[in-house]
Amino acid sequence: MIGCLCLHGFTGSPYEVEPLVTFLKANTDWLVVSPTFPGHDIGNGRMERVTYQEWIQTAEMELRALQRKCDKIYVVGFSMGGIIAGYLAASNKIDRLVLLSAAAHYVSVSRLVQDIKSMVQDLFKGNLKENGMFQRYLQKFKDTPLSMTFQFRSLIRSLRPYLKKITTPTLIIQGECDGVVPKKSAQYIYNTIRSKNKEIILLPKSKHIVCHDVEQEDVIRHVYRFLTDTETDEVKGEVTS
């Protein structure tokens, strides 16, 4: 049996990879799991204070559970989950690795400037409350203790050196309009990992949460093709948000 572990990002939830998880469950007989990292199961409240080591331990426990049941393991990681997925691949036998908007670097300054410019324009037009980007930034600021941001940055610094130990076949997908993780992060990962079988796909229209963005279908079909060696036109099933 094949086991597929899908990891979400910082301040997020399994929702971030849910369209991919749903598609894989509908189109394979794999055991697909998507855990919630400690401190992230918050509903409408603030994140709970935890350490970044607890996020790593959760991923490792889920991996061990899959290894007990499956003879092949695939790991998919989004954003922070991508860096943790890379660590798992560097430290364990993983058959395939998929990194979505993986946060080897964090915050694209140029894209952030464009996002802020958009918010300022809406401010002067009196439309700021309708600006979805502003609402997301505001919500994350309200719900995320500063200590958790420090934990996140510590995790990136701690796990980034493991990238050079990765030899697993790897697919890297990155949105070119991502204002959270810059495009250079994907290129850095591609240049750093030692995998002989590696592929990078840049999405010209997508921002950070690529599984829910305008090129969602492309993302899911690229991942499916990479994990199954199945060409796009052979993929069955609907892709939905």
TORKOL-4160 file (C-alpha; in steps of 0.2 Angstrom, whole numbers, padded with zeros to 4 digits, m for minus):
241
<pt num="1" X="0000" Y="0000" Z="0000"/>
<pt num="2" X="0005" Y="0018" Z="m0003"/>
<pt num="3" X="0004" Y="0031" Z="0011"/>
<pt num="4" X="0003" Y="0049" Z="0007"/>
<pt num="5" X="0007" Y="0062" Z="0021"/>
<pt num="6" X="0001" Y="0080" Z="0017"/>
<pt num="7" X="0007" Y="0094" Z="0028"/>
<pt num="8" X="m0001" Y="0111" Z="0029"/>
<pt num="9" X="0008" Y="0128" Z="0033"/>
<pt num="10" X="0011" Y="0140" Z="0047"/>
<pt num="11" X="m0005" Y="0148" Z="0055"/>
<pt num="12" X="m0015" Y="0137" Z="0043"/>
<pt num="13" X="m0024" Y="0120" Z="0043"/>
<pt num="14" X="m0027" Y="0105" Z="0032"/>
<pt num="15" X="m0039" Y="0116" Z="0022"/>
<pt num="16" X="m0024" Y="0123" Z="0013"/>
<pt num="17" X="m0020" Y="0106" Z="0005"/>
<pt num="18" X="m0038" Y="0099" Z="0006"/>
<pt num="19" X="m0042" Y="0100" Z="m0013"/>
<pt num="20" X="m0027" Y="0089" Z="m0017"/>
<pt num="21" X="m0031" Y="0077" Z="m0002"/>
<pt num="22" X="m0049" Y="0075" Z="m0009"/>
<pt num="23" X="m0043" Y="0072" Z="m0026"/>
<pt num="24" X="m0030" Y="0059" Z="m0021"/>
<pt num="25" X="m0043" Y="0050" Z="m0010"/>
<pt num="26" X="m0055" Y="0049" Z="m0024"/>
<pt num="27" X="m0043" Y="0044" Z="m0038"/>
<pt num="28" X="m0031" Y="0032" Z="m0029"/>
<pt num="29" X="m0032" Y="0018" Z="m0016"/>
<pt num="30" X="m0019" Y="0026" Z="m0005"/>
<pt num="31" X="m0019" Y="0030" Z="0013"/>
<pt num="32" X="m0019" Y="0049" Z="0013"/>
<pt num="33" X="m0018" Y="0058" Z="0029"/>
<pt num="34" X="m0017" Y="0077" Z="0033"/>
<pt num="35" X="m0014" Y="0081" Z="0051"/>
<pt num="36" X="m0016" Y="0097" Z="0060"/>
<pt num="37" X="0000" Y="0104" Z="0068"/>
<pt num="38" X="m0001" Y="0108" Z="0087"/>
<pt num="39" X="m0007" Y="0125" Z="0091"/>
<pt num="40" X="m0016" Y="0127" Z="0075"/>
<pt num="41" X="m0033" Y="0119" Z="0079"/>
<pt num="42" X="m0040" Y="0135" Z="0085"/>
<pt num="43" X="m0057" Y="0139" Z="0077"/>
<pt num="44" X="m0059" Y="0157" Z="0078"/>
<pt num="45" X="m0046" Y="0160" Z="0092"/>
<pt num="46" X="m0028" Y="0164" Z="0093"/>
<pt num="47" X="m0014" Y="0151" Z="0090"/>
<pt num="48" X="m0009" Y="0141" Z="0106"/>
<pt num="49" X="0009" Y="0144" Z="0111"/>
<pt num="50" X="0019" Y="0128" Z="0107"/>
<pt num="51" X="0037" Y="0125" Z="0101"/>
<pt num="52" X="0042" Y="0122" Z="0083"/>
<pt num="53" X="0049" Y="0105" Z="0089"/>
<pt num="54" X="0031" Y="0100" Z="0092"/>
<pt num="55" X="0027" Y="0103" Z="0074"/>
<pt num="56" X="0042" Y="0092" Z="0069"/>
<pt num="57" X="0037" Y="0078" Z="0081"/>
<pt num="58" X="0019" Y="0078" Z="0075"/>
<pt num="59" X="0025" Y="0075" Z="0057"/>
<pt num="60" X="0037" Y="0062" Z="0062"/>
<pt num="61" X="0023" Y="0053" Z="0072"/>
<pt num="62" X="0012" Y="0053" Z="0057"/>
<pt num="63" X="0026" Y="0047" Z="0046"/>
<pt num="64" X="0029" Y="0032" Z="0058"/>
<pt num="65" X="0011" Y="0028" Z="0058"/>
<pt num="66" X="0011" Y="0027" Z="0039"/>
<pt num="67" X="0027" Y="0017" Z="0038"/>
<pt num="68" X="0019" Y="0004" Z="0049"/>
<pt num="69" X="0005" Y="0001" Z="0037"/>
<pt num="70" X="0013" Y="0006" Z="0020"/>
<pt num="71" X="0027" Y="0000" Z="0009"/>
<pt num="72" X="0029" Y="0016" Z="m0001"/>
<pt num="73" X="0028" Y="0033" Z="0007"/>
<pt num="74" X="0025" Y="0050" Z="m0002"/>
<pt num="75" X="0026" Y="0066" Z="0007"/>
<pt num="76" X="0018" Y="0083" Z="0001"/>
<pt num="77" X="0022" Y="0099" Z="0011"/>
<pt num="78" X="0014" Y="0116" Z="0009"/>
<pt num="79" X="0024" Y="0132" Z="0015"/>
<pt num="80" X="0030" Y="0128" Z="0032"/>
<pt num="81" X="0024" Y="0110" Z="0029"/>
<pt num="82" X="0036" Y="0110" Z="0014"/>
<pt num="83" X="0051" Y="0113" Z="0025"/>
<pt num="84" X="0046" Y="0100" Z="0037"/>
<pt num="85" X="0042" Y="0088" Z="0023"/>
<pt num="86" X="0060" Y="0091" Z="0016"/>
<pt num="87" X="0067" Y="0087" Z="0033"/>
<pt num="88" X="0057" Y="0070" Z="0034"/>
<pt num="89" X="0064" Y="0066" Z="0016"/>
<pt num="90" X="0082" Y="0070" Z="0022"/>
<pt num="91" X="0080" Y="0059" Z="0038"/>
<pt num="92" X="0070" Y="0044" Z="0031"/>
<pt num="93" X="0067" Y="0034" Z="0016"/>
<pt num="94" X="0053" Y="0043" Z="0007"/>
<pt num="95" X="0049" Y="0037" Z="m0011"/>
<pt num="96" X="0042" Y="0054" Z="m0018"/>
<pt num="97" X="0042" Y="0072" Z="m0011"/>
<pt num="98" X="0031" Y="0086" Z="m0017"/>
<pt num="99" X="0035" Y="0104" Z="m0011"/>
<pt num="100" X="0021" Y="0117" Z="m0013"/>
<pt num="101" X="0026" Y="0135" Z="m0010"/>
<pt num="102" X="0039" Y="0128" Z="0002"/>
<pt num="103" X="0046" Y="0142" Z="0014"/>
<pt num="104" X="0065" Y="0140" Z="0013"/>
<pt num="105" X="0064" Y="0159" Z="0012"/>
<pt num="106" X="0050" Y="0170" Z="0019"/>
<pt num="107" X="0041" Y="0185" Z="0013"/>
<pt num="108" X="0043" Y="0192" Z="m0005"/>
<pt num="109" X="0047" Y="0210" Z="m0002"/>
<pt num="110" X="0043" Y="0215" Z="m0020"/>
<pt num="111" X="0027" Y="0206" Z="m0020"/>
<pt num="112" X="0023" Y="0213" Z="m0002"/>
<pt num="113" X="0025" Y="0230" Z="m0009"/>
<pt num="114" X="0013" Y="0227" Z="m0023"/>
<pt num="115" X="0000" Y="0220" Z="m0010"/>
<pt num="116" X="0002" Y="0235" Z="0001"/>
<pt num="117" X="0000" Y="0247" Z="m0014"/>
<pt num="118" X="m0016" Y="0238" Z="m0018"/>
<pt num="119" X="m0022" Y="0240" Z="0000"/>
<pt num="120" X="m0018" Y="0258" Z="0001"/>
<pt num="121" X="m0027" Y="0261" Z="m0016"/>
<pt num="122" X="m0043" Y="0253" Z="m0008"/>
<pt num="123" X="m0040" Y="0263" Z="0008"/>
<pt num="124" X="m0042" Y="0279" Z="m0002"/>
<pt num="125" X="m0057" Y="0272" Z="m0011"/>
<pt num="126" X="m0065" Y="0267" Z="0005"/>
<pt num="127" X="m0065" Y="0249" Z="0000"/>
<pt num="128" X="m0052" Y="0242" Z="0012"/>
<pt num="129" X="m0065" Y="0231" Z="0021"/>
<pt num="130" X="m0069" Y="0223" Z="0005"/>
<pt num="131" X="m0050" Y="0219" Z="0001"/>
<pt num="132" X="m0048" Y="0201" Z="0004"/>
<pt num="133" X="m0029" Y="0202" Z="0005"/>
<pt num="134" X="m0031" Y="0215" Z="0019"/>
<pt num="135" X="m0043" Y="0204" Z="0029"/>
<pt num="136" X="m0031" Y="0189" Z="0028"/>
<pt num="137" X="m0016" Y="0199" Z="0034"/>
<pt num="138" X="m0027" Y="0207" Z="0048"/>
<pt num="139" X="m0034" Y="0190" Z="0053"/>
<pt num="140" X="m0016" Y="0182" Z="0054"/>
<pt num="141" X="m0010" Y="0197" Z="0064"/>
<pt num="142" X="m0024" Y="0196" Z="0077"/>
<pt num="143" X="m0023" Y="0177" Z="0078"/>
<pt num="144" X="m0004" Y="0174" Z="0079"/>
<pt num="145" X="0006" Y="0177" Z="0095"/>
<pt num="146" X="0023" Y="0185" Z="0091"/>
<pt num="147" X="0031" Y="0171" Z="0100"/>
<pt num="148" X="0024" Y="0159" Z="0087"/>
<pt num="149" X="0032" Y="0169" Z="0073"/>
<pt num="150" X="0048" Y="0167" Z="0082"/>
<pt num="151" X="0045" Y="0148" Z="0083"/>
<pt num="152" X="0042" Y="0148" Z="0064"/>
<pt num="153" X="0057" Y="0157" Z="0060"/>
<pt num="154" X="0068" Y="0146" Z="0071"/>
<pt num="155" X="0060" Y="0131" Z="0062"/>
<pt num="156" X="0066" Y="0137" Z="0045"/>
<pt num="157" X="0083" Y="0141" Z="0051"/>
<pt num="158" X="0085" Y="0124" Z="0060"/>
<pt num="159" X="0078" Y="0114" Z="0045"/>
<pt num="160" X="0085" Y="0123" Z="0030"/>
<pt num="161" X="0102" Y="0114" Z="0031"/>
<pt num="162" X="0093" Y="0097" Z="0028"/>
<pt num="163" X="0089" Y="0102" Z="0011"/>
<pt num="164" X="0106" Y="0098" Z="0004"/>
<pt num="165" X="0104" Y="0080" Z="0011"/>
<pt num="166" X="0088" Y="0076" Z="0000"/>
<pt num="167" X="0090" Y="0063" Z="m0013"/>
<pt num="168" X="0072" Y="0059" Z="m0015"/>
<pt num="169" X="0063" Y="0062" Z="m0032"/>
<pt num="170" X="0056" Y="0079" Z="m0029"/>
<pt num="171" X="0043" Y="0090" Z="m0037"/>
<pt num="172" X="0043" Y="0109" Z="m0033"/>
<pt num="173" X="0028" Y="0120" Z="m0037"/>
<pt num="174" X="0028" Y="0139" Z="m0034"/>
<pt num="175" X="0017" Y="0153" Z="m0038"/>
<pt num="176" X="0025" Y="0168" Z="m0046"/>
<pt num="177" X="0013" Y="0180" Z="m0038"/>
<pt num="178" X="0017" Y="0173" Z="m0020"/>
<pt num="179" X="0018" Y="0188" Z="m0008"/>
<pt num="180" X="0023" Y="0176" Z="0007"/>
<pt num="181" X="0036" Y="0164" Z="0000"/>
<pt num="182" X="0047" Y="0172" Z="m0014"/>
<pt num="183" X="0050" Y="0163" Z="m0030"/>
<pt num="184" X="0069" Y="0162" Z="m0026"/>
<pt num="185" X="0064" Y="0150" Z="m0012"/>
<pt num="186" X="0059" Y="0137" Z="m0025"/>
<pt num="187" X="0074" Y="0140" Z="m0035"/>
<pt num="188" X="0085" Y="0139" Z="m0020"/>
<pt num="189" X="0077" Y="0122" Z="m0015"/>
<pt num="190" X="0080" Y="0116" Z="m0033"/>
<pt num="191" X="0098" Y="0121" Z="m0033"/>
<pt num="192" X="0101" Y="0114" Z="m0016"/>
<pt num="193" X="0093" Y="0097" Z="m0015"/>
<pt num="194" X="0104" Y="0082" Z="m0022"/>
<pt num="195" X="0090" Y="0073" Z="m0030"/>
<pt num="196" X="0094" Y="0067" Z="m0048"/>
<pt num="197" X="0075" Y="0066" Z="m0052"/>
<pt num="198" X="0069" Y="0084" Z="m0048"/>
<pt num="199" X="0057" Y="0096" Z="m0056"/>
<pt num="200" X="0052" Y="0114" Z="m0054"/>
<pt num="201" X="0035" Y="0121" Z="m0060"/>
<pt num="202" X="0032" Y="0140" Z="m0059"/>
<pt num="203" X="0014" Y="0145" Z="m0059"/>
<pt num="204" X="0012" Y="0163" Z="m0067"/>
<pt num="205" X="m0005" Y="0168" Z="m0060"/>
<pt num="206" X="m0004" Y="0160" Z="m0043"/>
<pt num="207" X="m0001" Y="0167" Z="m0026"/>
<pt num="208" X="0003" Y="0158" Z="m0010"/>
<pt num="209" X="m0010" Y="0145" Z="m0007"/>
<pt num="210" X="m0008" Y="0136" Z="m0023"/>
<pt num="211" X="m0021" Y="0122" Z="m0020"/>
<pt num="212" X="m0035" Y="0135" Z="m0019"/>
<pt num="213" X="m0029" Y="0148" Z="m0032"/>
<pt num="214" X="m0033" Y="0150" Z="m0050"/>
<pt num="215" X="m0021" Y="0137" Z="m0056"/>
<pt num="216" X="m0028" Y="0124" Z="m0044"/>
<pt num="217" X="m0032" Y="0111" Z="m0057"/>
<pt num="218" X="m0014" Y="0112" Z="m0064"/>
<pt num="219" X="m0007" Y="0110" Z="m0047"/>
<pt num="220" X="m0017" Y="0095" Z="m0043"/>
<pt num="221" X="m0014" Y="0087" Z="m0060"/>
<pt num="222" X="0005" Y="0090" Z="m0059"/>
<pt num="223" X="0006" Y="0082" Z="m0042"/>
<pt num="224" X="m0004" Y="0067" Z="m0047"/>
<pt num="225" X="0006" Y="0065" Z="m0063"/>
<pt num="226" X="0022" Y="0066" Z="m0053"/>
<pt num="227" X="0017" Y="0054" Z="m0040"/>
<pt num="228" X="0009" Y="0041" Z="m0052"/>
<pt num="229" X="0019" Y="0043" Z="m0068"/>
<pt num="230" X="0002" Y="0046" Z="m0076"/>
<pt num="231" X="0000" Y="0058" Z="m0090"/>
<pt num="232" X="m0012" Y="0072" Z="m0087"/>
<pt num="233" X="m0025" Y="0066" Z="m0100"/>
<pt num="234" X="m0026" Y="0050" Z="m0091"/>
<pt num="235" X="m0031" Y="0058" Z="m0075"/>
<pt num="236" X="m0049" Y="0055" Z="m0070"/>
<pt num="237" X="m0060" Y="0064" Z="m0058"/>
<pt num="238" X="m0065" Y="0082" Z="m0054"/>
<pt num="239" X="m0055" Y="0095" Z="m0046"/>
<pt num="240" X="m0065" Y="0106" Z="m0035"/>
<pt num="241" X="m0061" Y="0119" Z="m0021"/>
